[in-house]
Amino acid sequence: MKMTADLEKAFIKQIIKEYESAMLYRQLAIELELMNLPGISRWLKTQSVEEFTHADKLIKHLTDRDNHPVIGDIKTPKVKVTSVTETFDVALEAERGVSASIRELYDAADKARDIDSRSLLDWFVNEQIEEEATVSEILGRARIVNEDGSGILRLDAELGASA
């Protein structure tokens, strides 16, 4: 069942948000690569790819329902970080923004009485809970080591191994 034009616009807005998030994670990966922290950089690159995958899920949902997804204007990130803690502060703020946007999309689908979107949006809500928790945990660990070299190198190795 084709969704309403307004709901389609809301989905397109979320697609753009996912692309912007992907670009932010990619820029953060570059910043950490420049800090000689290849493991954290690799983890951030993996997050960037995951955000592209999220956009693709939304695009597929639209095309499967005979709607027309359009990639709109994507704001490229203007971010330069100087520490691991600052990196994950930026990432957590971005994840919270994506979560808020998903909730807005969920509300728009409810208002449109579009139950066909519910399972996809439930998946996104759960994914964002996981994303925020993961980034928050990493940020907490970065704060514990307080930019101590050996602690940061350990975090770098752990995140690099998990990416």
C-alpha positions as CSV (number, residue, x, y, z in Angstrom):
1,M,0.0,0.0,0.0
2,K,1.4,3.3,-1.1
3,M,2.0,5.8,1.7
4,T,0.7,9.4,1.8
5,A,2.9,12.1,0.3
6,D,3.5,13.7,3.7
7,L,4.7,10.4,5.1
8,E,6.9,9.8,2.1
9,K,8.5,13.2,2.8
10,A,9.0,12.2,6.4
11,F,10.8,9.0,5.3
12,I,12.9,11.0,2.8
13,K,13.9,13.4,5.7
14,Q,15.0,10.3,7.7
15,I,17.0,9.0,4.7
16,I,18.9,12.3,4.6
17,K,19.5,12.1,8.3
18,E,21.0,8.6,8.0
19,Y,23.3,9.8,5.2
20,E,24.4,12.8,7.3
21,S,25.1,10.5,10.2
22,A,27.2,8.3,7.9
23,M,29.2,11.2,6.7
24,L,29.7,12.4,10.3
25,Y,31.0,9.0,11.3
26,R,33.3,8.9,8.3
27,Q,34.7,12.4,9.2
28,L,35.2,11.3,12.8
29,A,37.1,8.2,11.5
30,I,39.4,10.5,9.5
31,E,40.0,12.6,12.6
32,L,41.0,9.5,14.6
33,E,43.2,8.2,11.8
34,L,45.0,11.5,12.0
35,M,45.5,10.9,15.8
36,N,47.1,7.5,15.0
37,L,44.3,5.6,16.5
38,P,43.5,3.1,13.7
39,G,41.3,0.8,15.8
40,I,38.9,3.6,16.8
41,S,39.0,4.9,13.3
42,R,38.0,1.4,12.0
43,W,35.1,1.2,14.4
44,L,33.9,4.7,13.3
45,K,34.2,3.6,9.6
46,T,32.1,0.6,10.4
47,Q,29.5,2.8,12.0
48,S,29.5,4.9,8.8
49,V,28.8,1.9,6.7
50,E,26.0,0.9,9.1
51,E,24.3,4.3,8.7
52,F,24.3,3.8,4.9
53,T,22.7,0.4,5.5
54,H,20.0,2.2,7.5
55,A,19.3,4.6,4.7
56,D,19.0,1.7,2.3
57,K,16.4,0.0,4.5
58,L,14.3,3.1,4.4
59,I,14.8,3.4,0.6
60,K,13.7,-0.2,0.1
61,H,10.7,0.3,2.2
62,L,9.6,3.2,0.1
63,T,10.3,1.5,-3.2
64,D,8.6,-1.7,-2.1
65,R,5.5,0.4,-1.5
66,D,5.6,2.1,-4.8
67,N,6.8,5.4,-3.4
68,H,9.6,7.4,-4.8
69,P,12.6,8.0,-2.5
70,V,14.8,11.0,-3.3
71,I,18.2,11.7,-1.8
72,G,17.9,15.4,-0.8
73,D,20.5,17.9,0.3
74,I,23.0,16.3,2.6
75,K,24.7,18.6,5.1
76,T,28.3,17.5,5.3
77,P,29.8,17.5,8.8
78,K,31.9,20.4,9.9
79,V,33.7,18.7,12.7
80,K,37.2,18.6,14.0
81,V,37.9,16.8,17.2
82,T,41.0,16.8,19.4
83,S,40.4,13.9,21.7
84,V,38.7,10.5,21.9
85,T,36.3,11.8,24.5
86,E,35.3,14.7,22.3
87,T,34.8,12.3,19.4
88,F,32.3,10.2,21.3
89,D,30.6,13.3,22.8
90,V,29.9,14.3,19.1
91,A,28.9,10.7,18.2
92,L,26.5,10.4,21.2
93,E,24.9,13.8,20.4
94,A,24.4,12.7,16.8
95,E,22.9,9.4,17.8
96,R,20.4,11.2,20.1
97,G,19.5,13.4,17.2
98,V,18.9,10.3,15.0
99,S,16.8,8.8,17.7
100,A,14.6,11.9,18.0
101,S,14.2,11.9,14.3
102,I,13.1,8.2,14.3
103,R,10.5,9.0,17.0
104,E,9.2,11.9,14.8
105,L,8.9,9.5,11.9
106,Y,7.1,7.0,14.1
107,D,4.7,9.7,15.2
108,A,4.1,10.7,11.5
109,A,3.4,7.1,10.6
110,D,1.0,6.7,13.5
111,K,-0.8,10.0,12.5
112,A,-1.1,8.7,8.9
113,R,-2.4,5.4,10.4
114,D,0.3,3.6,8.4
115,I,0.6,0.3,10.1
116,D,2.7,-1.1,7.2
117,S,5.6,1.0,8.5
118,R,5.4,-0.2,12.1
119,S,7.7,-3.2,12.0
120,L,10.4,-1.3,10.2
121,L,10.1,1.6,12.6
122,D,10.1,-0.7,15.6
123,W,13.4,-2.1,14.3
124,F,14.8,1.4,14.1
125,V,13.7,2.3,17.6
126,N,15.4,-0.8,19.0
127,E,18.5,-0.1,16.9
128,Q,18.8,3.4,18.2
129,I,18.5,2.3,21.8
130,E,21.4,-0.1,21.1
131,E,23.4,2.6,19.3
132,E,23.0,5.2,22.0
133,A,23.9,2.6,24.7
134,T,27.1,1.5,22.8
135,V,28.3,5.0,22.2
136,S,27.5,6.0,25.7
137,E,29.5,3.1,27.1
138,I,32.5,3.9,24.9
139,L,32.3,7.6,26.0
140,G,32.1,6.5,29.6
141,R,35.2,4.4,29.2
142,A,37.1,7.3,27.4
143,R,36.2,9.5,30.4
144,I,37.5,7.0,32.9
145,V,40.9,6.8,31.2
146,N,40.8,10.6,30.8
147,E,42.9,10.6,27.7
148,D,45.7,8.6,29.4
149,G,47.8,7.1,26.7
150,S,47.8,3.5,27.8
151,G,44.1,3.6,28.4
152,I,43.3,5.1,25.0
153,L,45.6,2.6,23.3
154,R,43.7,-0.2,25.0
155,L,40.4,1.2,23.9
156,D,41.8,1.6,20.4
157,A,42.8,-2.0,20.3
158,E,39.4,-3.2,21.7
159,L,37.3,-1.1,19.3
160,G,39.6,-2.1,16.4
161,A,39.1,-5.8,17.2
162,S,35.4,-5.4,17.4
163,A,35.0,-3.5,14.1
